[in-house]
Amino acid sequence: MKGGRGEANVVMKCKFCSRENSIDIIKDSVKPYTIDDSNTFKTIAAFECRGCEPTDFSFRNGFTAKGAETSTTFNDINLEENEWVDYDETAKESVGVYEATHKFIKL
């Protein structure tokens, strides 16, 4: 961050007041979303926000999934359209993520 005040995952400067705001992922807060969590909301990351508050999230690429029964790994999953489908050759069945959604909870 400017002036050597630490680091953050996202740093933004306000166009109006020139204040520097930041969002940082809290260490050890990132958790996997498993098949047992299907169709439920689960906290998968916590953020420390200074001067700003996230209101929306856009799924992108770079996600990884593992077959529930086979442990087949699927890398670089793209969720830009809020869904992903593939085929698990080992299990001989279709796999996917459907209707990916999110919500922020302020503590």
MDAnalysis code that builds the backbone (N, CA, C; Angstrom):
import MDAnalysis as mda
import numpy as np

u = mda.Universe.empty(321, n_residues=107, atom_resindex=np.repeat(np.arange(107), 3), trajectory=True)
u.add_TopologyAttr("name", ["N", "CA", "C"] * 107)
u.add_TopologyAttr("resid", np.arange(1, 108))
u.add_TopologyAttr("resname", ["MET", "LYS", "GLY", "GLY", "ARG", "GLY", "GLU", "ALA", "ASN", "VAL", "VAL", "MET", "LYS", "CYS", "LYS", "PHE", "CYS", "SER", "ARG", "GLU", "ASN", "SER", "ILE", "ASP", "ILE", "ILE", "LYS", "ASP", "SER", "VAL", "LYS", "PRO", "TYR", "THR", "ILE", "ASP", "ASP", "SER", "ASN", "THR", "PHE", "LYS", "THR", "ILE", "ALA", "ALA", "PHE", "GLU", "CYS", "ARG", "GLY", "CYS", "GLU", "PRO", "THR", "ASP", "PHE", "SER", "PHE", "ARG", "ASN", "GLY", "PHE", "THR", "ALA", "LYS", "GLY", "ALA", "GLU", "THR", "SER", "THR", "THR", "PHE", "ASN", "ASP", "ILE", "ASN", "LEU", "GLU", "GLU", "ASN", "GLU", "TRP", "VAL", "ASP", "TYR", "ASP", "GLU", "THR", "ALA", "LYS", "GLU", "SER", "VAL", "GLY", "VAL", "TYR", "GLU", "ALA", "THR", "HIS", "LYS", "PHE", "ILE", "LYS", "LEU"])
u.atoms.positions = np.array([
    [0.837, -1.169, 0.000],
    [0.000, 0.000, 0.000],
    [0.889, 1.242, 0.000],
    [0.348, 2.305, -0.502],
    [1.094, 3.557, -0.605],
    [1.586, 4.019, 0.770],
    [2.811, 4.459, 0.818],
    [3.365, 4.943, 2.074],
    [3.861, 3.835, 2.986],
    [3.918, 2.589, 2.489],
    [4.436, 1.479, 3.270],
    [3.575, 1.068, 4.442],
    [2.256, 1.215, 4.328],
    [1.356, 0.890, 5.445],
    [0.882, -0.554, 5.409],
    [1.552, -1.441, 4.716],
    [1.157, -2.839, 4.668],
    [0.739, -3.245, 3.274],
    [0.103, -4.412, 3.182],
    [-0.365, -4.906, 1.892],
    [-1.818, -5.341, 2.000],
    [-2.464, -5.428, 0.847],
    [-3.856, -5.856, 0.784],
    [-4.088, -6.526, -0.557],
    [-5.151, -7.321, -0.644],
    [-5.489, -7.980, -1.901],
    [-6.064, -7.012, -2.925],
    [-6.806, -6.013, -2.454],
    [-7.377, -4.990, -3.331],
    [-7.151, -3.627, -2.679],
    [-6.633, -2.692, -3.449],
    [-6.461, -1.321, -2.971],
    [-7.115, -0.400, -3.993],
    [-7.984, 0.498, -3.507],
    [-8.696, 1.420, -4.386],
    [-8.544, 2.837, -3.849],
    [-8.486, 3.784, -4.758],
    [-8.404, 5.187, -4.363],
    [-9.717, 5.863, -4.733],
    [-10.322, 6.552, -3.788],
    [-11.576, 7.249, -4.012],
    [-11.363, 8.419, -4.972],
    [-12.209, 8.499, -5.991],
    [-12.106, 9.588, -6.980],
    [-12.424, 10.954, -6.371],
    [-13.236, 10.970, -5.329],
    [-13.690, 12.231, -4.758],
    [-12.755, 12.774, -3.678],
    [-12.329, 11.915, -2.754],
    [-11.523, 12.396, -1.630],
    [-10.068, 11.930, -1.673],
    [-9.722, 11.075, -2.632],
    [-8.368, 10.532, -2.809],
    [-7.922, 9.616, -1.670],
    [-8.842, 9.197, -0.828],
    [-8.498, 8.279, 0.252],
    [-8.236, 6.888, -0.321],
    [-7.252, 6.197, 0.234],
    [-6.929, 4.843, -0.185],
    [-7.721, 3.864, 0.674],
    [-8.490, 2.972, 0.039],
    [-9.316, 1.983, 0.717],
    [-8.805, 0.599, 0.340],
    [-9.037, -0.388, 1.213],
    [-8.492, -1.709, 0.918],
    [-9.404, -2.837, 1.375],
    [-9.215, -3.981, 0.720],
    [-9.873, -5.232, 1.096],
    [-8.779, -6.289, 1.140],
    [-8.725, -7.041, 2.236],
    [-7.718, -8.076, 2.387],
    [-8.407, -9.364, 2.822],
    [-8.026, -10.476, 2.212],
    [-8.556, -11.777, 2.626],
    [-7.869, -12.150, 3.939],
    [-8.642, -12.477, 4.960],
    [-8.084, -12.831, 6.260],
    [-7.399, -14.194, 6.156],
    [-6.151, -14.222, 6.612],
    [-5.344, -15.434, 6.547],
    [-6.075, -16.607, 7.200],
    [-6.007, -17.755, 6.572],
    [-6.604, -19.011, 7.051],
    [-8.139, -18.990, 7.066],
    [-8.774, -18.003, 6.419],
    [-10.240, -17.965, 6.400],
    [-10.823, -18.671, 5.169],
    [-10.017, -18.962, 4.176],
    [-10.511, -19.584, 2.939],
    [-10.794, -21.065, 3.199],
    [-12.032, -21.477, 2.933],
    [-12.486, -22.851, 3.170],
    [-13.063, -23.438, 1.885],
    [-12.940, -24.746, 1.693],
    [-13.519, -25.365, 0.491],
    [-15.037, -25.481, 0.598],
    [-15.676, -25.511, -0.553],
    [-17.113, -25.767, -0.639],
    [-17.241, -27.197, -1.148],
    [-17.781, -28.098, -0.348],
    [-17.815, -29.519, -0.691],
    [-19.214, -29.963, -1.091],
    [-19.311, -31.206, -1.529],
    [-20.610, -31.755, -1.934],
    [-21.585, -31.753, -0.747],
    [-21.071, -31.864, 0.468],
    [-21.932, -31.827, 1.660],
    [-22.558, -30.449, 1.865],
    [-21.977, -29.428, 1.248],
    [-22.481, -28.055, 1.367],
    [-23.471, -27.698, 0.260],
    [-23.734, -28.623, -0.658],
    [-24.587, -28.344, -1.815],
    [-25.912, -27.711, -1.415],
    [-26.320, -26.733, -2.202],
    [-27.603, -26.034, -2.031],
    [-27.705, -25.252, -0.723],
    [-26.568, -24.921, -0.110],
    [-26.565, -24.091, 1.088],
    [-25.519, -22.998, 0.921],
    [-25.697, -21.915, 1.657],
    [-24.663, -20.889, 1.698],
    [-23.667, -21.290, 2.778],
    [-22.400, -21.094, 2.487],
    [-21.334, -21.410, 3.428],
    [-20.285, -20.308, 3.334],
    [-19.734, -19.908, 4.454],
    [-18.654, -18.929, 4.436],
    [-17.416, -19.605, 3.865],
    [-16.923, -19.080, 2.741],
    [-15.724, -19.655, 2.128],
    [-14.527, -18.718, 2.230],
    [-14.760, -17.485, 2.649],
    [-13.666, -16.529, 2.855],
    [-14.174, -15.376, 3.704],
    [-13.262, -14.790, 4.477],
    [-13.578, -13.605, 5.278],
    [-12.623, -12.493, 4.861],
    [-13.127, -11.273, 4.870],
    [-12.355, -10.129, 4.405],
    [-12.245, -9.070, 5.489],
    [-11.113, -8.394, 5.519],
    [-10.966, -7.197, 6.329],
    [-11.098, -6.025, 5.375],
    [-12.096, -5.199, 5.580],
    [-12.378, -4.076, 4.681],
    [-12.106, -2.769, 5.415],
    [-11.321, -1.922, 4.791],
    [-10.999, -0.619, 5.378],
    [-11.407, 0.477, 4.412],
    [-12.454, 1.198, 4.782],
    [-12.914, 2.317, 3.973],
    [-13.845, 1.947, 2.843],
    [-14.169, 0.661, 2.691],
    [-15.071, 0.245, 1.611],
    [-15.840, -0.999, 2.043],
    [-16.872, -1.302, 1.297],
    [-17.706, -2.457, 1.597],
    [-18.087, -3.133, 0.283],
    [-17.702, -4.408, 0.090],
    [-18.065, -5.087, -1.159],
    [-19.579, -5.279, -1.250],
    [-20.127, -5.084, -2.441],
    [-21.569, -5.239, -2.643],
    [-21.899, -6.276, -3.701],
    [-20.929, -6.637, -4.523],
    [-21.191, -7.612, -5.578],
    [-19.930, -8.422, -5.845],
    [-20.107, -9.600, -6.398],
    [-19.001, -10.486, -6.727],
    [-19.263, -11.068, -8.101],
    [-18.234, -11.166, -8.892],
    [-18.347, -11.743, -10.229],
    [-17.473, -12.984, -10.288],
    [-18.114, -14.136, -10.400],
    [-17.358, -15.376, -10.536],
    [-16.535, -15.303, -11.813],
    [-15.324, -15.770, -11.768],
    [-14.441, -15.765, -12.945],
    [-13.873, -17.157, -13.150],
    [-12.633, -17.228, -13.587],
    [-12.012, -18.524, -13.815],
    [-10.930, -18.787, -12.779],
    [-10.393, -19.999, -12.816],
    [-9.338, -20.373, -11.891],
    [-9.801, -21.254, -10.744],
    [-11.067, -21.642, -10.726],
    [-11.574, -22.515, -9.681],
    [-11.120, -23.951, -9.944],
    [-11.071, -24.756, -8.891],
    [-10.705, -26.162, -8.989],
    [-11.791, -26.978, -8.299],
    [-12.099, -28.147, -8.872],
    [-13.073, -29.056, -8.267],
    [-12.501, -30.464, -8.275],
    [-13.020, -31.276, -7.354],
    [-12.588, -32.657, -7.266],
    [-13.824, -33.537, -7.285],
    [-13.777, -34.629, -8.042],
    [-14.901, -35.565, -8.101],
    [-15.223, -36.096, -6.714],
    [-16.500, -36.139, -6.366],
    [-16.912, -36.564, -5.027],
    [-16.605, -38.031, -4.772],
    [-16.744, -38.840, -5.788],
    [-16.549, -40.275, -5.614],
    [-15.185, -40.739, -6.112],
    [-14.595, -40.003, -7.048],
    [-13.379, -40.471, -7.704],
    [-12.142, -39.645, -7.403],
    [-12.308, -38.477, -6.850],
    [-11.203, -37.540, -6.618],
    [-10.543, -37.079, -7.908],
    [-11.244, -37.212, -9.048],
    [-10.756, -36.649, -10.307],
    [-10.670, -35.141, -10.132],
    [-9.551, -34.535, -10.519],
    [-9.366, -33.101, -10.365],
    [-9.707, -32.378, -11.659],
    [-10.497, -31.323, -11.541],
    [-10.861, -30.461, -12.666],
    [-10.267, -29.086, -12.364],
    [-9.323, -28.653, -13.189],
    [-8.607, -27.402, -12.952],
    [-9.109, -26.277, -13.851],
    [-8.800, -25.052, -13.451],
    [-9.090, -23.840, -14.219],
    [-10.551, -23.763, -14.667],
    [-11.453, -23.991, -13.721],
    [-12.888, -23.941, -14.005],
    [-13.312, -22.488, -14.182],
    [-14.078, -22.235, -15.225],
    [-14.560, -20.893, -15.533],
    [-16.026, -20.790, -15.110],
    [-16.303, -19.902, -14.148],
    [-17.680, -19.718, -13.662],
    [-18.251, -18.357, -14.054],
    [-17.724, -17.770, -15.131],
    [-18.206, -16.453, -15.552],
    [-19.695, -16.455, -15.868],
    [-20.236, -17.593, -16.286],
    [-21.673, -17.685, -16.589],
    [-22.435, -18.352, -15.448],
    [-21.808, -18.414, -14.260],
    [-22.396, -18.978, -13.044],
    [-22.711, -20.456, -13.135],
    [-22.108, -21.136, -14.094],
    [-22.232, -22.586, -14.146],
    [-21.066, -23.181, -14.925],
    [-20.844, -24.463, -14.690],
    [-19.772, -25.200, -15.364],
    [-20.188, -26.658, -15.422],
    [-19.933, -27.309, -16.548],
    [-20.216, -28.741, -16.693],
    [-19.019, -29.431, -17.343],
    [-18.837, -30.676, -16.976],
    [-17.762, -31.499, -17.542],
    [-18.178, -32.956, -17.381],
    [-17.274, -33.842, -17.738],
    [-17.563, -35.270, -17.635],
    [-16.428, -35.933, -16.872],
    [-16.756, -36.698, -15.848],
    [-15.774, -37.448, -15.069],
    [-15.641, -38.826, -15.698],
    [-14.532, -39.019, -16.397],
    [-14.292, -40.289, -17.103],
    [-14.242, -41.473, -16.139],
    [-13.670, -41.282, -14.976],
    [-13.532, -42.373, -14.017],
    [-14.896, -42.804, -13.479],
    [-15.730, -41.850, -13.131],
    [-17.064, -42.149, -12.595],
    [-18.072, -42.422, -13.694],
    [-17.712, -42.068, -14.916],
    [-18.616, -42.231, -16.077],
    [-19.926, -41.472, -15.876],
    [-19.792, -40.219, -15.382],
    [-20.984, -39.396, -15.222],
    [-20.648, -37.909, -15.348],
    [-21.683, -37.142, -15.614],
    [-21.563, -35.706, -15.770],
    [-21.363, -35.054, -14.405],
    [-20.541, -34.021, -14.368],
    [-20.323, -33.255, -13.140],
    [-20.514, -31.781, -13.454],
    [-20.831, -30.983, -12.448],
    [-20.996, -29.563, -12.737],
    [-21.289, -28.712, -11.529],
    [-21.239, -27.421, -11.788],
    [-21.647, -26.391, -10.836],
    [-22.772, -25.640, -11.527],
    [-23.909, -25.510, -10.866],
    [-25.081, -24.883, -11.479],
    [-25.575, -23.742, -10.586],
    [-25.948, -22.629, -11.210],
    [-26.516, -21.481, -10.517],
    [-25.646, -21.011, -9.343],
    [-24.363, -20.797, -9.610],
    [-23.458, -20.284, -8.573],
    [-23.935, -18.907, -8.128],
    [-24.117, -18.731, -6.834],
    [-24.565, -17.461, -6.279],
    [-23.679, -17.113, -5.077],
    [-23.823, -15.897, -4.602],
    [-23.038, -15.446, -3.457],
    [-23.846, -14.454, -2.634],
    [-23.360, -14.194, -1.443],
    [-23.886, -13.092, -0.641],
    [-22.803, -12.704, 0.361],
    [-22.779, -11.426, 0.696],
    [-21.853, -10.914, 1.687],
    [-22.600, -10.754, 3.002],
    [-21.968, -11.136, 4.080],
    [-22.551, -10.990, 5.411],
    [-21.614, -10.086, 6.202],
    [-22.149, -8.985, 6.685],
    [-21.351, -8.033, 7.453],
    [-21.414, -8.431, 8.932],
    [-20.254, -8.567, 9.534],
    [-20.209, -8.944, 10.959],
    [-19.907, -7.738, 11.813],
])
